[in-house]
Amino acid sequence: MAAYTALYRKWRPGVFEDVKGQDHIVTTLKNQIRTGRIGHAYLFCGTRGTGKTTIAKIFARAVNCEQPVDGNPCGECAACRTIAAGNSVNVVEIDAASNNGVDNIREIREEVQYSPAEGKYRVYIIDEVHMLSTGAFNALLKTLEEPPSYVIFILATTEVHKIPVTVLSRCQRYDFRRIAGDTITDRLAEMAAAEEIDAEEKALRYIAKKGDGSMRDAISLFDQCVAFHYGESLTYEKVLGVLGAVDNEVFRNLLHMVVKGDTAGSLRVIEEIVLQGRELTQFVLDFTWYMRNLLLLKASGDEESLDMTAEDIERLKEESGLLDEGVLMRYIRVCSELANQMRYAVGKRVLLELAVIRLTRPQMEENMDSVLQRLKELEKRLDQGDFSLPEGAGAASFQTAGGENGEGNEALGNGAESGSLGGGRGNPADKGREEQVVVLPRGQYEDLQLIREQWNRIVRALGGSSRSALLEAEPEPFGEGSIMLGFRDETYYLIGSRESVFSELSDYVRANYQREITFKARLLTSGEVKDTRYISDEELKEKIHMDIVTENG
């Protein structure tokens, strides 16, 4: 029985045209061979499985080929056959990971003094060259700079940043790109047809995606799936089972649970994943990628960058209305942090469950995106007419500033009974405090009364993430045609003091009340009591017997 050859070895390209996804490099090297403008040192850098060693071997055969065809090795001459069989003394492959000492490089320096016994060039392919020691790099420099005319060095690495600048400057550098998913899918389909393997396109596309830009990785995964289901049709579900992956339907289910704040339901999804034996780190990475696709589709509408089937894109469009971009970014941040933690953790399930609880309960976090999500949830509850406190919230967590229709501020400005300006949120301990009366010009007084009376209606009409913060604001006069908004909570102040919020307020007042009013904001000091009642200068005539303090407008 003949020994089995892995598919990635069996299907290794023999000519430049068979190399996929690296046209910019293939074209350059073929032109050099056709014109005889062959360099003496090349540096191939890029991620694993993108064709560095493959192109190096094709190039080594092409420069020694007796009858090259359009820059490609003919594959028929003695030199091509000898090199392809690995028996040529003119092509030397060195693994720098295990041959990284000075002595190894000195052996190369001694060998290059002798011209090739047959063929035109001696080619040294040094793989993972970044593993060479500092002494080895120094020993290589002189030979690399001025090698004999018959010597070619091809250095390959996945970590080009570790190569000394002195070496980089002596080489022609070629950067190998990650291979596109469609290119890998087409190659897998070509292999499946040649090997008489029945495989669904969706299954091949998923394998290509898991290859993450590496042709070799994708072919190895394909080989693994075929071996597990040998003689059977390779379906998408079978590929998911072999690779320990999770279908997008599971991600949709989990996302729905998280958005609803259903902690128990989300944990049940995790329990099911664990019982199925799925790899949890990969699950988190895939879930993060799923949300990334959702965010890109929602933010840009660019479907071409998603690398997904048309069916999955349509499903993703349906999910895009489920939550906004800010919440999605928080979910992605939490999952990205989780993936880094799980990489070296033993209790991966515990970390995953804790992260799911954080996703469903944003009140557990104190950063800004969590606060914004909580504000959005409060706004949604208000829109639905639910004025009850959220579970676990204190008595002062949230309080509406008026009636259901936004007209509950009629009593503002009626003295100590109304307390603060926010619609009756006064401190009972301050009821005995003597109020201060401030006289305002008629125009300022009318602006203030309008804003106070219509404040809830204005804020609810604007909507957005700033609504909950503005509902807690206390309008005050601030000169001619200007209103100051006082905030007692620093978070609400940060949200409500943005220029975009001021602009929206001014535009709404101008359009609906025909008034030109600008808005400012300030953070009220701790313990500051609003015990001021404002009256117009006309009202002053009727209450001249009162102690009057005139405000400079």
Solvent accessible surface area in square Angstrom, and as a share of the most:
residue,aa,sasa,rsa
1,M,245,1.09
2,A,92,0.71
3,A,98,0.76
4,Y,159,0.60
5,T,53,0.31
6,A,31,0.24
7,L,7,0.03
8,Y,74,0.28
9,R,150,0.55
10,K,117,0.49
11,W,50,0.17
12,R,90,0.33
13,P,29,0.18
14,G,31,0.30
15,V,49,0.28
16,F,1,0.01
17,E,93,0.42
18,D,54,0.28
19,V,11,0.06
20,K,68,0.29
21,G,31,0.30
22,Q,0,0.00
23,D,100,0.52
24,H,66,0.29
25,I,1,0.00
26,V,14,0.08
27,T,76,0.44
28,T,52,0.30
29,L,0,0.00
30,K,24,0.10
31,N,59,0.30
32,Q,23,0.10
33,I,21,0.11
34,R,122,0.44
35,T,92,0.53
36,G,54,0.52
37,R,187,0.68
38,I,41,0.21
39,G,15,0.15
40,H,70,0.31
41,A,3,0.02
42,Y,1,0.00
43,L,0,0.00
44,F,1,0.00
45,C,4,0.02
46,G,17,0.17
47,T,45,0.26
48,R,113,0.41
49,G,6,0.06
50,T,3,0.01
51,G,20,0.19
52,K,16,0.07
53,T,35,0.20
54,T,14,0.08
55,I,0,0.00
56,A,0,0.00
57,K,55,0.23
58,I,1,0.00
59,F,0,0.00
60,A,0,0.00
61,R,27,0.10
62,A,2,0.02
63,V,5,0.03
64,N,4,0.02
65,C,1,0.00
66,E,111,0.50
67,Q,134,0.60
68,P,60,0.38
69,V,95,0.55
70,D,80,0.42
71,G,2,0.02
72,N,12,0.06
73,P,4,0.03
74,C,35,0.21
75,G,36,0.35
76,E,128,0.57
77,C,16,0.10
78,A,56,0.43
79,A,20,0.15
80,C,2,0.01
81,R,140,0.51
82,T,40,0.23
83,I,21,0.11
84,A,74,0.58
85,A,68,0.53
86,G,64,0.62
87,N,112,0.57
88,S,17,0.11
89,V,98,0.56
90,N,6,0.03
91,V,24,0.14
92,V,43,0.25
93,E,99,0.44
94,I,29,0.15
95,D,66,0.34
96,A,0,0.00
97,A,47,0.36
98,S,85,0.55
99,N,51,0.26
100,N,56,0.29
101,G,26,0.25
102,V,47,0.27
103,D,96,0.50
104,N,47,0.24
105,I,3,0.01
106,R,130,0.48
107,E,97,0.44
108,I,6,0.03
109,R,98,0.36
110,E,108,0.48
111,E,71,0.32
112,V,7,0.04
113,Q,128,0.57
114,Y,150,0.57
115,S,73,0.47
116,P,22,0.14
117,A,100,0.78
118,E,104,0.47
119,G,44,0.42
120,K,116,0.49
121,Y,47,0.18
122,R,28,0.10
123,V,0,0.00
124,Y,1,0.00
125,I,2,0.01
126,I,1,0.01
127,D,45,0.23
128,E,48,0.21
129,V,0,0.00
130,H,17,0.08
131,M,86,0.38
132,L,10,0.05
133,S,48,0.31
134,T,105,0.61
135,G,32,0.30
136,A,0,0.00
137,F,11,0.04
138,N,91,0.47
139,A,12,0.10
140,L,0,0.00
141,L,32,0.16
142,K,125,0.53
143,T,16,0.09
144,L,0,0.00
145,E,74,0.33
146,E,118,0.53
147,P,22,0.14
148,P,42,0.26
149,S,107,0.69
150,Y,47,0.18
151,V,2,0.01
152,I,1,0.01
153,F,0,0.00
154,I,0,0.00
155,L,0,0.00
156,A,1,0.00
157,T,0,0.00
158,T,52,0.30
159,E,56,0.25
160,V,34,0.19
161,H,143,0.64
162,K,107,0.45
163,I,7,0.04
164,P,46,0.29
165,V,117,0.67
166,T,66,0.38
167,V,0,0.00
168,L,45,0.23
169,S,86,0.56
170,R,65,0.24
171,C,19,0.12
172,Q,70,0.31
173,R,121,0.44
174,Y,24,0.09
175,D,73,0.38
176,F,11,0.04
177,R,145,0.53
178,R,128,0.47
179,I,8,0.04
180,A,63,0.49
181,G,17,0.16
182,D,78,0.41
183,T,40,0.23
184,I,1,0.00
185,T,7,0.04
186,D,97,0.50
187,R,18,0.07
188,L,0,0.00
189,A,45,0.35
190,E,80,0.36
191,M,0,0.00
192,A,5,0.04
193,A,79,0.61
194,A,63,0.49
195,E,52,0.23
196,E,161,0.72
197,I,35,0.18
198,D,96,0.50
199,A,23,0.18
200,E,73,0.33
201,E,114,0.51
202,K,66,0.28
203,A,0,0.00
204,L,7,0.03
205,R,49,0.18
206,Y,25,0.10
207,I,0,0.00
208,A,2,0.01
209,K,76,0.32
210,K,45,0.19
211,G,0,0.00
212,D,80,0.41
213,G,10,0.10
214,S,3,0.02
215,M,23,0.10
216,R,96,0.35
217,D,35,0.18
218,A,0,0.00
219,I,9,0.04
220,S,47,0.30
221,L,41,0.20
222,F,0,0.00
223,D,22,0.12
224,Q,91,0.40
225,C,0,0.00
226,V,19,0.11
227,A,70,0.54
228,F,146,0.61
229,H,29,0.13
230,Y,180,0.68
231,G,79,0.76
232,E,91,0.41
233,S,44,0.28
234,L,2,0.01
235,T,30,0.18
236,Y,13,0.05
237,E,115,0.52
238,K,56,0.24
239,V,0,0.00
240,L,10,0.05
241,G,50,0.48
242,V,25,0.15
243,L,34,0.17
244,G,19,0.18
245,A,1,0.01
246,V,6,0.03
247,D,50,0.26
248,N,25,0.13
249,E,86,0.39
250,V,38,0.22
251,F,5,0.02
252,R,14,0.05
253,N,64,0.33
254,L,1,0.01
255,L,0,0.00
256,H,70,0.31
257,M,39,0.17
258,V,3,0.02
259,V,41,0.24
260,K,142,0.60
261,G,37,0.35
262,D,44,0.23
263,T,19,0.11
264,A,59,0.45
265,G,0,0.00
266,S,0,0.00
267,L,53,0.26
268,R,151,0.55
269,V,8,0.05
270,I,0,0.00
271,E,62,0.28
272,E,94,0.42
273,I,2,0.01
274,V,41,0.24
275,L,137,0.68
276,Q,92,0.41
277,G,62,0.60
278,R,52,0.19
279,E,82,0.37
280,L,20,0.10
281,T,21,0.12
282,Q,54,0.24
283,F,4,0.02
284,V,2,0.01
285,L,78,0.39
286,D,23,0.12
287,F,6,0.03
288,T,22,0.13
289,W,113,0.40
290,Y,7,0.03
291,M,0,0.00
292,R,70,0.26
293,N,2,0.01
294,L,0,0.00
295,L,33,0.16
296,L,56,0.28
297,L,14,0.07
298,K,66,0.28
299,A,64,0.49
300,S,76,0.49
301,G,46,0.44
302,D,62,0.32
303,E,67,0.30
304,E,166,0.74
305,S,54,0.35
306,L,1,0.00
307,D,62,0.32
308,M,31,0.14
309,T,32,0.19
310,A,80,0.62
311,E,110,0.49
312,D,19,0.10
313,I,15,0.08
314,E,95,0.43
315,R,81,0.30
316,L,0,0.00
317,K,83,0.35
318,E,127,0.57
319,E,15,0.07
320,S,23,0.15
321,G,70,0.67
322,L,53,0.27
323,L,17,0.09
324,D,50,0.26
325,E,71,0.32
326,G,37,0.36
327,V,13,0.08
328,L,0,0.00
329,M,116,0.52
330,R,0,0.00
331,Y,2,0.01
332,I,32,0.16
333,R,65,0.24
334,V,0,0.00
335,C,5,0.03
336,S,46,0.30
337,E,68,0.31
338,L,5,0.02
339,A,6,0.05
340,N,94,0.48
341,Q,94,0.42
342,M,0,0.00
343,R,140,0.51
344,Y,190,0.72
345,A,30,0.23
346,V,152,0.87
347,G,39,0.37
348,K,55,0.23
349,R,88,0.32
350,V,89,0.51
351,L,48,0.24
352,L,6,0.03
353,E,43,0.19
354,L,97,0.48
355,A,5,0.04
356,V,3,0.02
357,I,41,0.21
358,R,61,0.22
359,L,4,0.02
360,T,10,0.06
361,R,109,0.40
362,P,3,0.02
363,Q,94,0.42
364,M,110,0.49
365,E,18,0.08
366,E,162,0.73
367,N,58,0.30
368,M,85,0.38
369,D,38,0.20
370,S,0,0.00
371,V,23,0.13
372,L,49,0.24
373,Q,11,0.05
374,R,89,0.32
375,L,5,0.03
376,K,54,0.23
377,E,69,0.31
378,L,26,0.13
379,E,16,0.07
380,K,116,0.49
381,R,68,0.25
382,L,11,0.05
383,D,97,0.50
384,Q,134,0.59
385,G,42,0.41
386,D,53,0.27
387,F,93,0.39
388,S,67,0.43
389,L,77,0.38
390,P,37,0.24
391,E,163,0.73
392,G,85,0.82
393,A,35,0.27
394,G,44,0.42
395,A,94,0.73
396,A,99,0.77
397,S,55,0.35
398,F,20,0.09
399,Q,104,0.46
400,T,40,0.23
401,A,2,0.01
402,G,28,0.27
403,G,34,0.33
404,E,136,0.61
405,N,114,0.59
406,G,1,0.01
407,E,78,0.35
408,G,35,0.33
409,N,6,0.03
410,E,113,0.51
411,A,59,0.45
412,L,11,0.06
413,G,18,0.17
414,N,89,0.46
415,G,12,0.12
416,A,52,0.40
417,E,164,0.74
418,S,14,0.09
419,G,25,0.24
420,S,7,0.05
421,L,9,0.05
422,G,4,0.04
423,G,29,0.28
424,G,49,0.47
425,R,54,0.20
426,G,35,0.33
427,N,88,0.45
428,P,99,0.62
429,A,90,0.69
430,D,29,0.15
431,K,147,0.62
432,G,79,0.76
433,R,116,0.42
434,E,152,0.68
435,E,51,0.23
436,Q,85,0.38
437,V,9,0.05
438,V,11,0.07
439,V,9,0.05
440,L,1,0.00
441,P,53,0.33
442,R,138,0.50
443,G,34,0.33
444,Q,8,0.03
445,Y,46,0.18
446,E,63,0.28
447,D,15,0.08
448,L,0,0.00
449,Q,45,0.20
450,L,32,0.16
451,I,0,0.00
452,R,3,0.01
453,E,69,0.31
454,Q,36,0.16
455,W,3,0.01
456,N,1,0.00
457,R,92,0.34
458,I,0,0.00
459,V,0,0.00
460,R,50,0.18
461,A,58,0.45
462,L,44,0.22
463,G,11,0.11
464,G,51,0.49
465,S,26,0.17
466,S,9,0.06
467,R,23,0.08
468,S,0,0.00
469,A,0,0.00
470,L,1,0.00
471,L,0,0.00
472,E,36,0.16
473,A,1,0.00
474,E,2,0.01
475,P,2,0.01
476,E,11,0.05
477,P,15,0.09
478,F,103,0.43
479,G,20,0.19
480,E,128,0.58
481,G,18,0.17
482,S,15,0.09
483,I,2,0.01
484,M,20,0.09
485,L,0,0.00
486,G,0,0.00
487,F,1,0.00
488,R,116,0.43
489,D,65,0.33
490,E,110,0.49
491,T,39,0.23
492,Y,28,0.11
493,Y,58,0.22
494,L,89,0.44
495,I,6,0.03
496,G,0,0.00
497,S,32,0.21
498,R,100,0.36
499,E,134,0.60
500,S,66,0.43
501,V,5,0.03
502,F,21,0.09
503,S,59,0.38
504,E,84,0.38
505,L,0,0.00
506,S,15,0.10
507,D,72,0.37
508,Y,46,0.18
509,V,0,0.00
510,R,102,0.37
511,A,76,0.59
512,N,73,0.38
513,Y,48,0.18
514,Q,139,0.62
515,R,76,0.28
516,E,119,0.54
517,I,3,0.01
518,T,75,0.44
519,F,5,0.02
520,K,94,0.40
521,A,20,0.16
522,R,76,0.28
523,L,70,0.35
524,L,9,0.04
525,T,92,0.53
526,S,121,0.78
527,G,70,0.67
528,E,44,0.20
529,V,52,0.30
530,K,30,0.13
531,D,44,0.23
532,T,32,0.19
533,R,35,0.13
534,Y,23,0.09
535,I,1,0.01
536,S,11,0.07
537,D,59,0.31
538,E,89,0.40
539,E,40,0.18
540,L,41,0.20
541,K,159,0.68
542,E,139,0.62
543,K,55,0.23
544,I,122,0.62
545,H,151,0.67
546,M,52,0.23
547,D,129,0.67
548,I,51,0.26
549,V,71,0.41
550,T,98,0.57
551,E,61,0.28
552,N,146,0.75
553,G,65,0.63
